[in-house]
Amino acid sequence: MSSEVTALLASIAFALFAVYGWLGLRHSTPLTATVVSLAARTITLGLAVILFGGVPSFAMAALVVFVILGVMQTGISLLTFIGLQKIGTSRSQPLRNSYPLWSAVIAISLMGESAGLAVVLGTLLVVAGVVMISWKPEAAPPSYRWWHVVFSTVAGFLAGVAFPLRRYGLTMTNEPVFFSFVVAIVSLIGAIPYTLWTSGERKLVWHRRAVIDFSLSGFFEALGALLTLMALTTGRVVIVSPIVATTPLFSLVISMIFLRGKEKITAITILGTIAVVAGTIAIALAR
């Protein structure tokens, strides 16, 4: 299977992660979503490690890279939720989904990857399309301040840094299944202090339907993370990152099919969809 197809499957898996997470949030809180999905992700990937032969031999430097990625993942999740709370979905999501640009800049400038005109234009089309699909006009929260955009912007930047780091770690030891588990368990451990310090409306709320949805969300997140690493074992960051970033497109399609009435289709949404599809095709053809 080509790295492009694997990245596209990862995007679909992340879309299912987002949809099930949204379903669970109707009955519970973001903190509960984070804890349950991370736990489900860790269990799923732990079983995958066992099924694929157990703990492999690996370079210690590679392990350090993926431990750092696990810590970063906790920060990315926290910053994403803070951004949603501070500036709302319509402002936070486009900033959070800007990560292919950061990934491309780092991969080209620091890792020596090349990107032709088709890849650059395709990446810009994907990012622009994702922004249009994610954008839902809404009033700013009462506590909104202009500098609150920093939370979502930093989350997008860190997500962009994570792609080249994953690629770098895999060049030392090519074990995507095991290292997906490492990132998952470090992320779960990293979420524990925040769980203990949080109370009030953001506390843990255990609801049976929500736990099921969050568990499914965690399973698909694990699948997406694993497929992303598998794509990066053979594919370049400048190719894989923007394809994985098409997640909002698949989230929209899934919501339209299975959650009718939950998503409003506008001219901007259609234009964004066309941009994402065109950008993805341009990137895939430019390999």
N, C-alpha and C positions, 0 to 999 in steps of 0.2 A: 504494500500500500504506500502511495507517495506521501511525502510530508504535507503537501497541500490538502489532500483528502483527509489525512489524520487531523490536521489543524481545523478543518471544517467540521469534522465529527466532534472535536473538542468544543467548538463554538456551540453546536447543538446541545451538547451535554451541559454546558454552562447556562444555556437558555432554560433548560429544564430545571436546573438548580435555582435559577431566579424565579421561575413560575411557582415552583413548590414552596419556595421561601415566602413569596407573596401570599400564597394561600394560607400558610401557617400563621402569618402575621395578623390575619383577621381575628385570631383567637388568642394571640400571645404577644410577646415583646421582642424587640431586636436582640436583646441580650440572650434570651432563651434560644432564639434562632441561631445565634453565633455558637453557643455552647453545644446544642444538640447536633447541629450540622457538622461542627468540627469533630465531635465525638463519633458520629456516623462515618465521617470521612476517614478518621483514623482507623476505626474498626475495619472498614472496607479495604483500605490499602494494606492493613496488617494481614488480613486474610489473603490478599493478592501476593504478598511477599512469601507467605507459606506455600501457596499453590505454585509459585514460580521457583521453588527450590530453596527457600530460606534466605538467610543473610549471606550476601556474596562477599568476596574479598573486594576491598575498595581502598583508594588512596585517602589518607587522612585529610589532605588538603581539600579534596572533594567533599568530604563529610562536613568540614568547617564551612564551606560555601553554602551547603544546603541547610545547615543549622542557622546560619545568618538569614537565609531565605525564609525559614520558618518564623524567626523573630520579626522579620519584615512583614510577613503575612498577617501577623497579629496586629501590627501597627496600621497596615493598609485597611484591614477590616474596621478597626476602631475609628480611623480618620474618615472612612467612608460613611459610617453611621453618624458621626458628629456632623459631617457635611450635610447629610440628609436632614438632620435635626435643625441645623443653623440656617441653611439657605434654601431648603426645599428640594424636591426631586428635580424640577425643571432646570435649576441652576447647577446642582451638584453633579448629576449624571453626565452631562457633556464634558465637564472638566475631568471627572473620574475616567471617562472613556477616551481621553486624549493620549493614552499610554503608547500607542503604536508610534507616534511621533518621537517620543523620548527614546523608545527602544531603537528606532532607526538611527537616530543621531548618535547614540552610544555605540551601536554595532558598527557603524561606518567609521566613526572617529577613533574608537579605541580598539576595536576587534578586527579592523581591516576588511570588513565585509564590503562588497560592492553593490551598488543599487543603480540600475539604469533608469532612464526617464520613465519607462512604463511602471516600474516599481514605485518610484517617487509619486507619480501622478495617481497611481492606484491607491497608495497609502493615504494621500490627501483626500481622495474621493471617499474612501472608507470612513475616515475620521469625520468628514463633513456630513456624510450620510447618517452616521451614528448620532451625531449631534442633532440632526433634524428629526430622526426617529425618537430620540430620547426627550426632545423638547416638548414640554406640556405647560403652556402659560398658566401661571398661578400667582397669587399674591404672595409677597415675601412674608415670612414669619415675623411676628411683632418684634422679636429681638434681633432682627437682621441688621448686620453692620457690613460695610463693603469689604472689610478685611477677612470676613468669615470664609470668603472664597479660597483662602489659603488651605483650609483643611482638605477640600476636594482636590485642589490642584496638587498638593503634596501627595495625596493618595494616588493620583494618576501618575505622577512622576516616579514614585516608588514602584508602582506596577510596571512602569516602563523599564526601570533599572533591573527588575527581577528577570525579565526575559534574557538579556545578555548574560546575567549571572548564571541562570540555569544552563545556558549553552556552554559557558565556560566550565562549570562544574562537570558537565557530561563529557567534555573533551578529556578530562582526567580519568574518570571512571564512568563508563557507559552503562549505568544500571538505573533506568528511569523508574522501575517499579519500587525498588528499595528506597530511592531518594524521594519519591513522592510520599512514601510513608514517613520518612524523616521529617519532611516539611510539615506534614499533618500533625504528628505528635508534638513537635516543638510549638506549633501554632496553638494547639489545644492547651498545653502547659502554660503558654504565654497569656492565654485568656483567663486563667484562674485568678490572678491578682485583681483584675478589673471586675470579675464576678463578685469577689469578696468586698470590694469597695463601693459597689453600686447598690442603690436602694431606691425606694419610691416607685415612680411610674416605670422606671427602667429595670425593675427587679425581675428575677426569674418567675415565670408564670407557667405552671405545668397544666396543659390542656391536652386531652388524649388526641384529638384530631390534629392539633398543632404539632405535637410530638411526632406523629406519623408523617405529616407533611415535611417537617424539618429533617427527619431521618432520610426521607427520599431525596430532599434537597442536598443533604450531605453526601449521599451515594452518588448523585450525578455530579456534584462538585469534585468528588474523588476521581470519577471517570474522566471528567474534563481535565483535571490536573495531570492525570496519567497520560492521556492522549497528547496533551501539550508537550510534555517532556519527550514522549516518543517522537513527536514531529520534530522537535529540536535536536534529536540525535542525528538526523540526516539533513534537516532543512536549515536554511539561514534565518537568522532573527528577523531580517527585513522582509522576509516572505511569510514566516509563521505568525508573527505578532499581529499584523493587520487582518489576517484571515480569522484568527481567534477573536479579534475585536468585533467581528460581525454578529456577536451574540445578541444585541438588541433587536436585530432583524428577525432572528429565529424566535426570540421571546414574543415579539409582536405577532408573528404567524401562529405560534402555538396558542397565544391568548385569543386570537381571532377565531380559531377552530374550536377550541375546547372551553373557552371562557367568553362566550358571545355576550356582547353588551358591555364588557369590561374595558375594551380598548376602542377609542374613537379614531377613525381613519380620516385624515385631512390631506389636503394637497401637499403640505409640507412633508407629511409622513410618506406619501407616495414618491415624492421627489427624493427623499432620503433613501428609500428602498432602492430606487433605480441607481442612485450614486453608490450604495454599498455593493450591489450586484456588479455594476460596471467596474468598480475598483477591484473587487475580488477577482474578476475575470482577467483584468489587466495584470495583476500580480501573478496569477497562476500561469498565464501565457508567457511571462517574462522570465521563467526559471532558467 
